[in-house]
Amino acid sequence: MNKTVRVHIAGSEYNLRSDDETKVREVAAAVDAQFRQLQAISKEQSTATLSILTALNIAEKEYEMRRQQRADMAYLASEVEKMVAFLRQSYPRQHSEHPAAHAGERTNRSPVTTEHSPSTSIL
C-alpha cells in the first residue's frame, strides 16, 4: 500500500507516495545533497538552474553506471566463454559415441552452457 512520505529537497517540502519509505528518503537525501553541493559552489545561480544541474549530474552518474555495467557484463561473458572453451578443450566429447547408444546409462558429466535464466545470478 502506498504511504505518503514527507521529504525536504532544496529547502522545499514534498509529499511523495511510495511503498518503500526508506528508499524515498534515501533518494531524496541524495538529491538534496547534490543540490546543496552545487549551491555551495554556484551561489549566484537560481534554484531552477541548480535543479537542472542537479538532475543532469544525477543522470550522468546513472549513465556512467549503466555504461560500466554493460562493460562489466561484456567482460564477464568473455571470461565465461574462455572458461567454456577451456573446459571443452580439456574434456572433449567422444564424437564416435552417440548419446542414444547409452540411453539407460547415467553419466556424471552435464553439458556446459553459458545460458542462464533471468532469475539466476552469475555472481
C-alpha positions as CSV (number, residue, x, y, z in Angstrom):
1,M,0.0,0.0,0.0
2,N,1.4,3.4,-0.9
3,K,2.3,5.6,2.0
4,T,2.8,9.4,2.0
5,V,6.4,10.3,2.7
6,R,7.3,13.8,3.6
7,V,10.8,14.9,2.4
8,H,12.8,18.1,2.1
9,I,14.8,18.9,-1.0
10,A,16.5,22.3,-1.7
11,G,14.6,24.0,1.1
12,S,11.2,22.8,-0.1
13,E,8.9,20.2,1.4
14,Y,7.4,17.4,-0.8
15,N,4.8,14.8,0.0
16,L,5.6,11.7,-2.1
17,R,3.7,8.4,-2.2
18,S,5.6,5.1,-2.2
19,D,5.6,1.6,-1.0
20,D,9.2,2.0,0.1
21,E,9.7,4.8,2.6
22,T,13.3,4.1,3.2
23,K,14.2,4.3,-0.5
24,V,12.3,7.5,-1.0
25,R,14.0,9.1,2.0
26,E,17.5,8.0,0.8
27,V,16.9,9.1,-2.8
28,A,15.5,12.5,-1.6
29,A,18.5,12.9,0.7
30,A,20.9,12.2,-2.2
31,V,19.1,14.7,-4.5
32,D,19.2,17.3,-1.7
33,A,22.9,16.7,-1.0
34,Q,23.7,17.1,-4.7
35,F,21.6,20.3,-4.9
36,R,23.3,21.8,-1.8
37,Q,26.8,20.8,-3.1
38,L,26.1,22.7,-6.3
39,Q,24.5,25.6,-4.4
40,A,27.7,26.0,-2.3
41,I,29.9,26.4,-5.4
42,S,27.4,28.3,-7.5
43,K,25.8,30.8,-5.1
44,E,24.7,33.2,-7.9
45,Q,22.6,30.5,-9.7
46,S,18.8,30.4,-9.4
47,T,17.0,27.5,-7.8
48,A,15.7,26.4,-11.2
49,T,19.2,26.4,-12.7
50,L,20.6,24.5,-9.7
51,S,17.7,22.0,-10.0
52,I,18.5,21.4,-13.7
53,L,22.2,21.0,-12.9
54,T,21.4,18.6,-10.1
55,A,19.2,16.5,-12.5
56,L,22.0,16.5,-15.1
57,N,24.6,15.4,-12.6
58,I,22.4,12.5,-11.3
59,A,21.5,11.5,-14.9
60,E,25.2,11.5,-15.8
61,K,26.1,9.3,-12.8
62,E,23.3,6.8,-13.8
63,Y,24.6,6.9,-17.4
64,E,28.1,6.1,-16.3
65,M,26.9,3.3,-14.0
66,R,24.9,1.7,-16.9
67,R,27.9,2.1,-19.2
68,Q,30.1,0.4,-16.7
69,Q,27.5,-2.3,-16.1
70,R,27.5,-3.1,-19.9
71,A,31.3,-3.2,-19.9
72,D,31.3,-5.5,-16.9
73,M,28.7,-7.8,-18.4
74,A,30.7,-8.0,-21.7
75,Y,33.9,-8.8,-19.7
76,L,32.1,-11.5,-17.7
77,A,30.6,-13.0,-20.9
78,S,34.1,-13.0,-22.5
79,E,35.6,-14.7,-19.4
80,V,32.8,-17.3,-19.3
81,E,33.4,-18.1,-23.0
82,K,37.1,-18.6,-22.3
83,M,36.2,-21.0,-19.5
84,V,33.8,-22.9,-21.7
85,A,36.4,-23.1,-24.4
86,F,39.0,-24.4,-21.9
87,L,36.6,-27.0,-20.5
88,R,35.6,-28.2,-24.0
89,Q,39.3,-28.5,-24.8
90,S,40.1,-30.2,-21.5
91,Y,37.1,-32.6,-21.7
92,P,36.4,-33.2,-25.4
93,R,33.2,-35.1,-26.3
94,Q,33.6,-38.6,-27.7
95,H,32.4,-37.9,-31.3
96,S,32.2,-41.6,-32.0
97,E,29.7,-42.2,-29.3
98,H,26.1,-41.1,-29.8
99,P,24.0,-40.2,-26.7
100,A,21.3,-42.6,-27.7
101,A,23.8,-45.5,-27.6
102,H,23.8,-45.4,-23.9
103,A,20.1,-44.4,-23.3
104,G,19.8,-46.3,-19.9
105,E,23.3,-45.3,-18.7
106,R,23.7,-42.3,-16.4
107,T,26.8,-40.1,-16.6
108,N,28.3,-37.7,-14.1
109,R,29.0,-35.2,-16.9
110,S,26.5,-32.5,-17.5
111,P,26.6,-30.2,-20.6
112,V,28.3,-26.9,-20.2
113,T,26.3,-23.9,-21.2
114,T,26.7,-20.2,-21.0
115,E,22.9,-19.5,-20.9
116,H,21.2,-18.7,-17.6
117,S,17.7,-17.8,-16.6
118,P,16.9,-14.1,-15.7
119,S,16.4,-15.2,-12.1
120,T,19.8,-16.7,-11.9
121,S,22.7,-14.6,-10.8
122,I,26.1,-15.0,-12.4
123,L,27.9,-13.7,-9.3
